[in-house]
Amino acid sequence: MPAEEVSQMLTSNGPSPVFDPEAYAASFQSGVVVDDPHHDFARLRSQRPVHEGTVAALIGVPEGLSRRPRLRHEAPHFSAFSYETVHAALQDHETFSNSYYEGVTTDVFGRSILEMVGDEHRRHRALIQPAFGPGRVPWWVERWITPAVEEAVDRLAAAGEGELSGELCHAVPLRTITSSLGLSAAEANEFSGLYQRANPDPESETRRRARLKAVIHRIAEDRRNQEGDDLMSVLVASRLAGEHNDDRSLSAAEIESLLLLLMVAGLGTVWRQLGILLAVVLSEPEIAVRVREDPEALSRAIEEVIRWEPTDPVLRRLVTRDTVLGGTALPTGAVLELNLAAANRDPERWDAPDLFDLDRVQRRHVGFSAGPHTCLGTHVARAQLQLAATILFDRLPKLRLKDSGPPPRIIGLEHRCPTRILVTC
């Protein structure tokens, strides 16, 4: 996920400032707001599974930041739209390599697992994967997720109204991930404003990034001297397996890059997916009743929304050798864009795929990617969605969309998000 994900973010303390999701979504597409690209995705998928060109170009919108020179502008681009081709490419990480991202995010994260491949990726991911596994979900729920949700819902209850995208959906993952690392509320707020896109001040951004790295370094040193029960302690105590059956501790730079990536990815994905979930549920009275009354219905709604509207529709891979995918020849050095959103609505795999259906027979989707680079925090993300929605609806049984405000829409191409979700309690 690119660093610009954390743009125009909101603070975790107190009422959020006015947030403009349309400006956020448009900033990724040269100022154009993409409302609903699914019709175009379906048209292209029905023609053939793999097309030459980028997803943006194929649906006729400006490509904006997705075609910066550093993102291999000069390479031939192809886009996969069917579930079969997208899933196959995600599984074949040798032919379709995450080395596409090499150097793309280094200036923000340092060298991170996002751009690593093969054994290097396996060894680094193995360090942090156990902390995000199913068995550790209760640890996250008790220590960080529940307090974050309760704090956000308390503010909404006291105010009697609010805007869910900023005051709940963003606040919960921000508080969760930063608290798990030992950052204070003030330091978390510094992070939330780290990557501003509107009229950025490069010098200020550099200072903020240096400040955050200094905070991470300080906390890491504290945990080296006295171990705690948090994510930073896990990393400090971890041993990185070497190539020759040796191991070592992570360097300060490795801890910094991993944590910066975790904070950006963990914040953006949950913020937008929770917002999409609540926008759908509150807009459909029948779904709202079922979700409020039945935890199993809520679990099904979460899985369905990840399939139906994944927050990051497009991933990119570097083609490392001449190959054929979906009947299309791809040359070495080409960039393949994987359209997860189109794959997740492939009628060859799901009946009536454009319908948000709580009773759908659930099948594996690619909403959180697949293969070696499957989203690291899927279990924790699902827990945040489940707990946030459960506590919100239990504590605020009269919660509904404001009659006087515009209903929320889901917008964006590079990153899907809801417009403002104005509610009364």
DRENBADREN-416693 format. One record per residue (C-alpha): residue in one letter; x, y, z. Coordinates in pm, whole numbers, padded with zeros to 5 digits, always signed. Example, Ala and Ser with C-alpha at 12.3 -4.5 7.8 and 13.67 -1.06 7.14 Angstrom:
2
a+01230-00450+00780/s+01367-00106+00714/
***
This chain:
425
m+00000+00000+00000/p+00150+00335-00095/a+00244+00592+00164/e-00021+00830+00037/e-00277+00597+00196/v-00245+00799+00514/s-00362+01121+00357/q-00587+01372+00523/m-00621+01139+00820/l-00810+01233+01132/t-00693+01243+01492/s-00791+00982+01748/n-00874+01229+02024/g-01184+01445+02037/p-01417+01541+01752/s-01267+01492+01409/p-01228+01787+01174/v-01428+01801+00853/f-01295+01530+00626/d-01348+01530+00251/p-01347+01170+00124/e-01417+01285-00232/a-01098+01492-00235/y-00913+01194-00088/a-01040+00952-00354/a-00988+01201-00636/s-00630+01268-00531/f-00533+00923-00657/q-00687+00981-01002/s-00571+01328-01105/g-00869+01499-00944/v-01140+01271-01081/v-01385+01101-00841/v-01455+00747-00959/d-01798+00651-00829/d-01877+00295-00936/p-01629+00122-01167/h-01789-00223-01137/h-01995-00195-01455/d-01680-00124-01655/f-01496-00405-01476/a-01775-00648-01571/r-01772-00534-01933/l-01398-00584-01964/r-01405-00919-01783/s-01677-01046-02017/q-01463-00960-02320/r-01153-01148-02201/p-00982-01218-01871/v-00661-01022-01938/h-00631-00693-02129/e-00337-00485-02239/g-00329-00154-02052/t-00376-00035-01694/v-00707-00069-01514/a-00749+00309-01506/a-00677+00353-01876/l-00910+00068-01970/i-01205+00231-01794/g-01118+00577-01924/v-01011+00767-01613/p-00687+00959-01548/e-00419+00735-01407/g-00281+00989-01164/l-00035+00859-00910/s-00050+00500-01033/r+00170+00594-01329/r+00452+00786-01165/p+00783+00730-01341/r+00911+00543-01038/l+00625+00295-01083/r+00779+00163-01407/h+00592+00400-01635/e+00793+00282-01934/a+00700-00088-01901/p+00412-00249-02093/h+00110-00288-01868/f-00158-00557-01859/s-00462-00604-01634/a-00630-00924-01513/f-01005-00917-01440/s-01123-01277-01383/y-01102-01467-01058/e-00910-01750-01223/t-00634-01529-01365/v-00604-01303-01060/h-00586-01594-00817/a-00336-01781-01036/a-00107-01478-01054/l-00123-01422-00676/q-00023-01783-00617/d+00260-01785-00873/h+00485-01539-00694/e+00792-01637-00895/t+00644-01542-01233/f+00439-01251-01098/s+00670-01092-00845/n+00624-00841-00567/s+00966-00711-00666/y+00756-00466-00866/y+00749-00260-00545/e+01126-00263-00502/g+01235+00095-00452/v+00880+00228-00484/t+00818+00260-00110/t+01174+00251+00018/d+01185+00626+00072/v+00886+00595+00305/f+00926+00261+00481/g+01283+00163+00414/r+01323-00186+00274/s+01008-00370+00383/i+00839-00706+00336/l+00617-00543+00074/e+00900-00555-00180/m+01074-00870-00055/v+01032-01200-00237/g+01125-01563-00193/d+01322-01676+00111/e+01395-01322+00227/h+01022-01247+00242/r+00946-01576+00413/r+01204-01520+00689/h+01100-01160+00762/r+00728-01233+00752/a+00774-01531+00988/l+00893-01288+01255/i+00566-01099+01279/q+00306-01346+01149/p+00250-01523+01488/a+00153-01193+01652/f-00133-01158+01402/g-00249-01522+01397/p-00593-01647+01513/g-00456-01748+01852/r-00345-01392+01925/v-00676-01225+01837/p-00798-01228+02202/w-00473-01050+02298/w-00552-00773+02049/v-00920-00758+02145/e-00866-00729+02520/r-00566-00499+02525/w-00627-00257+02238/i-00932-00308+02017/t-01200-00298+02288/p-01066+00019+02457/a-01033+00190+02118/v-01392+00106+02020/e-01538+00197+02360/e-01362+00534+02355/a-01496+00618+02008/v-01852+00505+02088/d-01846+00702+02415/r-01780+01020+02216/l-02061+00944+01971/a-02304+00868+02253/a-02219+01189+02434/a-02262+01399+02121/g-02582+01229+02005/e-02466+01249+01646/g-02148+01224+01447/e-01959+01123+01135/l-01864+00756+01154/s-01583+00750+00900/g-01363+00980+01104/e-01491+00942+01458/l-01508+00561+01464/c-01375+00391+01152/h-01046+00579+01146/a-01007+00621+01521/v-01029+00249+01605/p-00745+00114+01386/l-00527+00418+01458/r-00560+00371+01833/t-00526-00007+01803/i-00202-00020+01606/t-00028+00272+01772/s-00120+00161+02124/s+00010-00189+02050/l+00346-00032+01972/g+00357+00184+02281/l+00289+00521+02119/s+00105+00779+02325/a-00213+00945+02200/a-00015+01258+02107/e+00241+01051+01913/a-00042+00867+01739/n-00182+01200+01627/e+00157+01295+01487/f+00149+00977+01282/s-00207+01036+01162/g-00096+01359+00995/l+00233+01227+00865/y+00151+01198+00496/q-00062+01495+00394/r-00143+01522+00024/a-00316+01858+00012/n-00053+02131-00027/p+00221+01916+00129/d+00513+02082+00301/p+00814+01858+00221/e+01024+01998+00505/s+00745+01947+00757/e+00683+01594+00630/t+01052+01511+00663/r+01055+01641+01018/r+00744+01442+01109/r+00887+01123+00961/a+01213+01174+01149/r+01014+01237+01467/l+00814+00916+01425/k+01129+00713+01359/a+01285+00863+01671/v+00979+00760+01874/i+00993+00406+01736/h+01365+00387+01814/r+01308+00510+02171/i+01033+00257+02240/a+01240-00024+02089/e+01532+00062+02315/d+01298+00072+02616/r+01173-00278+02530/r+01528-00408+02490/n+01594-00299+02847/q+01258-00410+02986/e+01032-00641+02789/g+00661-00562+02784/d+00348-00733+02658/d+00304-00553+02329/l+00390-00575+01961/m+00714-00382+01997/s+00835-00633+02255/v+00758-00915+02013/l+00977-00757+01746/v+01263-00668+01978/a+01274-01023+02115/s+01245-01188+01772/r+01534-01357+01601/l+01562-01336+01223/a+01658-01671+01073/g+01970-01643+00863/e+02052-01799+00529/h+02305-02037+00690/n+02105-02164+00989/d+02215-01871+01202/d+01996-01600+01346/r+02018-01245+01475/s+01810-00966+01623/l+01641-00715+01396/s+01831-00396+01332/a+01680-00058+01421/a+01624+00013+01050/e+01444-00320+01001/i+01215-00256+01297/e+01140+00095+01173/s+01052-00016+00819/l+00834-00304+00938/l+00643-00091+01186/l+00589+00196+00945/l+00444-00049+00694/l+00224-00213+00957/m+00091+00121+01075/v+00006+00243+00725/a-00146-00085+00607/g-00321-00162+00935/l-00476+00182+00953/g-00593+00234+00596/t-00745-00106+00525/v-00954-00128+00843/w-01060+00237+00831/r-01204+00209+00482/q-01343-00146+00510/l-01525-00066+00835/g-01665+00247+00675/i-01791+00055+00373/l-01949-00207+00601/l-02134+00052+00810/a-02242+00249+00503/v-02399-00064+00352/v-02564-00183+00674/l-02711+00155+00770/s-02838+00212+00415/e-03031-00119+00406/p-03291-00149+00688/e-03344-00523+00645/i-02971-00592+00663/a-02940-00358+00962/v-03204-00551+01158/r-03038-00886+01091/v-02690-00762+01174/r-02804-00598+01500/e-02984-00910+01621/d-02754-01190+01507/p-02373-01203+01553/e-02351-01469+01286/a-02526-01237+01040/l-02268-00970+01121/s-01984-01215+01058/r-02136-01302+00723/a-02181-00933+00641/i-01812-00872+00711/e-01699-01153+00483/e-01942-01045+00214/v-01833-00681+00223/i-01467-00781+00185/r-01565-00979-00125/w-01815-00729-00260/e-01612-00409-00214/p-01242-00464-00129/t-01071-00144-00023/d-00766-00185-00247/p-00897-00306-00583/v-00566-00305-00771/l-00238-00478-00686/r+00065-00484-00914/r+00322-00748-01000/l+00634-00759-01215/v+00637-01030-01483/t+00972-01203-01445/r+00960-01429-01753/d+00768-01462-02077/t+00438-01629-01998/v+00074-01661-02099/l-00212-01571-01864/g-00576-01602-01960/g-00478-01647-02323/t-00273-01325-02333/a+00105-01329-02383/l+00293-01128-02121/p+00659-01038-02186/t+00936-01032-01929/g+00948-00693-01757/a+00579-00616-01804/v+00363-00490-01515/l+00051-00691-01440/e-00231-00514-01255/l-00450-00756-01061/n-00807-00631-01031/l-00923-00786-00704/a-01259-00609-00722/a-01338-00756-01064/a-01216-01100-00959/n-01441-01092-00652/r-01748-01032-00870/d-01674-01293-01134/p-02004-01466-01230/e-01806-01778-01313/r-01748-01815-00938/w-02046-01644-00770/d-02415-01627-00857/a-02544-01268-00883/p-02201-01138-00776/d-02302-00769-00776/l-02560-00835-00504/f-02463-00786-00140/d-02610-01109-00004/l-02588-01218+00360/d-02707-01567+00266/r-02453-01624-00009/v-02267-01955-00008/q-01925-01835+00099/r-01629-01919-00121/r-01268-01809-00101/h-01221-01459-00242/v-00920-01232-00294/g-01037-00931-00093/f-00726-00959+00125/s-00511-01089-00164/a-00383-01450-00171/g-00059-01643-00182/p+00261-01552+00007/h+00168-01183+00025/t-00180-01232+00169/c-00259-00942+00403/l-00066-01004+00724/g-00335-00872+00958/t-00649-01038+00820/h-00755-01195+01152/v-00697-00877+01351/a-00873-00670+01084/r-01180-00893+01095/a-01180-00870+01474/q-01177-00491+01459/l-01468-00489+01215/q-01669-00738+01422/l-01610-00568+01757/a-01656-00213+01632/a-01990-00294+01470/t-02108-00506+01765/i-02034-00244+02031/l-02166+00038+01812/f-02503-00126+01753/d-02535-00259+02110/r-02455+00075+02271/l-02651+00288+02024/p-02969+00096+01934/k-03127+00407+01776/l-02828+00475+01550/r-02935+00567+01197/l-02828+00780+00905/k-02916+01148+00934/d-03224+01240+00735/s-03083+01582+00658/g-02748+01466+00525/p-02656+01307+00192/p-02656+00926+00201/p-02310+00772+00192/r-02165+00654-00139/i-01867+00428-00202/i-01611+00596-00423/g-01256+00566-00552/l-01051+00346-00780/e-00706+00303-00629/h-00857+00305-00280/r-01229+00254-00225/c-01385+00441+00067/p-01723+00572+00176/t-01818+00934+00163/r-01903+01088+00501/i-02137+00872+00712/l-02349+01124+00901/v-02552+00964+01179/t-02780+01048+01469/c-02780+00839+01784/
***
